[in-house]
Amino acid sequence: MPLNPQISAVLAAMADLPPIDFQSITPDEMRASIMPMPCEAPPTLASVRDLVLDLPGRNIGARLYIPEGTDATPPLILFYHGGGWVICSIETHDHLCRALAQGSGAAVLSVDYRLAPETPFPGPLDDCYDALCWARSNATDLGIDAGRLAVAGDSAGGNLAAAVAIRARDEQGPALRHQLLIYPVTDANFETASYRDNGDEGALLSTAMMRWFWQHYVGDLDKVTPLAAPLRHTNLAGLPPATVIVAQYDPLHDEGLAYGDALRAAGVSVESEDATGMIHGFLTMLEAVPDGYPYLARAAARMRADLF
C-alpha cells in the first residue's frame, strides 16, 4: 500500500527542512529542534496535573491524566514517551496521552524520565520502573487502583515499557495487566529488511538517527543487553498481555513484529497490528494524521478490556 495521503502531506511540509548531520549534531541541538505537534482541540479530560515523583536518590517529573466518567479509583497506565531515549518529553506526547486516557477510561501517568547521554542506560529504565513502583505505593494519593496497572510507550518508550514489564516480573514488582507497545525499539539490528527499505535519510526516522540514539543510550553497541534490547531476552514467558502496533514504512517495523511473535511463542497473549501506509511516529501526529485514531482506539479498547 502506498503512503497514507495524510502522511504524504506531513512529509511534503517537512521536505524543505535542512538535513541533520548526525556526525556533528549534539543532543541539546536535537532537543531544541523538537516541538510538540499543534493540537487545536485536545481531548477533554476531568483533570490534568503535573507531579514530582520522589524516587530513590532523585526526583523526576510526571503528568497525571484523569478521564471523565471513569471509576472513583480508576486503573492506571504508566506511559513512557519516545524520542530515542535522548529527545522529547511529556510535552511532545501530551495529545497522545490525553487520547489514550479518554479512549481507555484509565488514568495515565506520563513519566518524564531522565534522558541520555546525560543519563545513559540503565538510568532511563530505572526511572520508568521506579515510577511504576512509586505509583503503586502512592495509589491512594493518586486516586487510582494499585491492583489495575499497565504500561505503554511509543518507540524508545515502547522499548522502556517492554523492559519495565520484564523487570516487574523478575523483581516481583507491581503486577501488570497489559503492555501497549507502539512501534517499539526492540533490538539494535540495522540489517533487517525494514531498515533496508525505510531507513534512508528522507524518512522521519532513519538508520543514521537510530544509530545516533543507540550510541547515546548504551555507548558500545557490542554490549547491548537484553533489557536494552528486549528481543534478545531468552525468557519472555509470564509477561502481561500485549498490544503491538507497527507502521508499514518504519525502520522498526520488522523488530516490532518480531517481538510480538516472540511474546506469542512464549505463551503471552498478543494482538499485533500493522498500520498500513503509516510511518514511525504517526500516533504523535494525530492532529495532522487523523487516520491514526482508529489504531489508537483499538489499542485503548484492548487496554480497557484488561483493566476493567
Phi, psi and omega in degrees: 000138179290172177304140173303135182304325179293324176293319178302320179294320178298313181294325177296321180292338181262359190297330183271359178292142180293146178294153180266131176268102184282359172278339187233337185293142180262160176303319179297321178293321177295317181297321181294337183274350184265122178238143176301142176295135181295148179219112184286327183222078180297150180306138181280131181232165178292320179199153174220125179216147179271143183231163168242122180267123180271093182260164181303114175080000179196160173244141175227160180273164176199165178227128183256125180248124177245119181283163176282150172069024180262183177301160174299323174234088186286163170293168184231134171253121171278122182248134179241119185287155175277186182127025175064023183066002188242324185235180179072174190195184175295337179289317183293339183246019182298313182298316180299317181292321176299315181294323179293318178296314181297316184287326184271336187078002180262155169290151179233129174249107180272123190261124179268068183295157178293148187256152170279158002276354179300324176232090182281178175306135009262017185305308178300321178294319177301317178300316184291319178291316180295329176295323175298314179295321178298317181298318178296317182290334184249026185301321182296314179294325179285338184077032182237168181267110182294347179270358180230088185237149176214165175234153180207158176182161179241141176059241176298330175292327173294322174302313181294320179298317179297318180290324176298318179299320178294315180295320179299322176292312188282337183252017180052044180275194181302138177288134181249141180262344182196154171226123178254115184246109184260117187030064188283150166280121180235353181205168176244046180252112184265014184254009181287164179297324182287330172293318180298318186276332190235007187262015182288169187289347180277353182276160177298320174241125183243167176299317180299320179294317180294322175299318179298315178299310182299319181296324177286330184280313185243346182080258183282113181294342178284352182246021178294128182262165179299331177285340173274330181229084189302336179296339180273356181289137185271351181224104178249010180289150174079011178274161182292157175308148187230145164246126180240120178249129175236163180246139186304316185256051183238132174304333182274001184309307188291320181289331175294312178297322180297323179291320175301318179296320180294320176298315181298318180296334179273004177094010179273139175287123186226135167246114178255140181224128181257110184281101184292140177078359186259162178241172177302136176088006188295335181278355170261009179241030190300329178296319181270338183233070181296344175295349176283340185302318180300326178294317179292322180297318180292320178296317179297323178295322177293321174301312181302317182298326181270343184258339183247000000 
